[in-house]
């Protein structure tokens, strides 16, 4: 059982390591798919890494979030307490994203599985800016916590 569990974790980390993120000296953020990086090695300013246009373009092209995003449950397992706003303290260089979005209000087209992610995050408590996306690369931006959406 030990081998199977660790193999799955290592395999997942190996798959996620195919993409890396870097911030160059003039504060331009680039996501480089060819440079291998370990999932534990995240560098860069989270404000820049979660800039809405950067994340939207990445999701449209790759149909998934950059590897510095993790779900709420993954973050909680690592010590994140949402009410404390301690994500940057516990997991520097990481942002919340990848959880399923239920579309309960039927604001988005029916028949799709949606996922959500924070954008424009700058440490502390999470703001109202999110993207909602599909695995097909469709992306919507909300700046008011899901009240209205703009297709990107």
N, C-alpha and C positions, 0 to 999 in steps of 0.2 A: 504494500500500500504506500509506503514511504516513497519508493521509486516512482510509482505512477503519479502521485500528487506532485512531486518535484519535477518530473518530466513535463507535465502539463504547464507548470509555472514557467519553467525554462523555455519551453516551446513558445508560449505566449509572449514572453519577454523578447525572444529572438525575432518573432514576427513583428512586434511593435518597434523593434530597433532599426527597421529598414528606413525610417524617416527621422530626420533630426531638425531642430530649429536653432537658428542663431540670430544674434543681433549684431550688426556691424557697427563700426565706430561712429557713423553719422546717423545712428538710430533707425536705420532702415531694417525692417524685420524681413527675413527670408526663411522660407521653409524648404530645406534641401532634402530631397528624397534619397539621393544617392549616398550621402554620408551616413555611415552607421554610427549609432550612439546607443548607449544602454538606456533603458527606460528610467533608471535612477539618476541619470546625468542631465538635468534640465538647467539651462542657463538662459539668462535674458530677463528683461523687465516684463513682468506679467501684464502691465498696462499695455505694452506694445504687442506682446504675444497674443492678447485677446482683442486687439483692435478689430472692429466689426468687419471691415472690408477684407482684411487679411484672412480671417477665419472663414468668411463667406466664400471667398475665392478658392480657398483650400478645399472646403467641403464640396463645392460645385465640381472641382476637378477630380478629387479623390473619393468622393462619396462616403467619407468618414471624417471624423475630427482628427486634428493633429494629436500626436501621442502624449502631449503634456496635459490633455484633459483626462479626468477620471470621474467616475460616477459618484453620486452622493454616498452610496454604501461603501465603495472603495475608500473614499476619503474618511468616512467615519471610522473604518477599521484602522486607519493610520493615525487617529487621534483628533480629527477635525470635529469641533463642536460648533454647529451653525450659529447658535445664539451668542457665542463668544467672538465670532468673526475672526477665528484664528487660523484660517487656511494658509496664509502666507507664513505664519510662524511654524506651523506643523509640516506643511508641504510647500516650501518655496518653489516658485516657478511652475506651479500647477494651477489648474482651473477646473471648475465643476462643469461637466457635460457628459452626454451619452445616455442619460436616463430616458426612458420612454415618456412621450408626451401623449396624453390620452385624447385630446381634442374633444373633451366633454361638451364644450359649448358649441361644437360643430362650426367653428370659425374657419377651418381649413377644409379642403375637399375631402370627402369621405372615401374610404377604401384604401387608405395608405397607413403604413406604420410610421409614426413620427418620433423623432428624438429631439431633445432640447440641449442647449449649451449656453453658458454665460458668455457674453461679449462685453467689451469695454470695462473689464473688471480691474479695479485698482486697490486690492487688499481690503481688509476689514470686512464688514458685512456686505453681502452681495447686493448689487443694484437691480434695477428692473429691466435692464437690457438683456435680451436673449435672442438666439436664433432657434428656429424649429426647422428640422430638415428630414428628408427621406434618404434611404439608401440609394435612390436614383439620382441624387444630387440636387433635388429641388430644395430651395432655401427660402424661408420667410424670416423677416426681422421684426421684433416687437421691442419698443422702447418703453412700454407701459405695462409690463408684466402680463402679457397675453390678452390685453383688452382689444388692441388692434394689431393687424399684421400688414407688412409690406412685402410683396413677393420680390425677390432679388434675382 
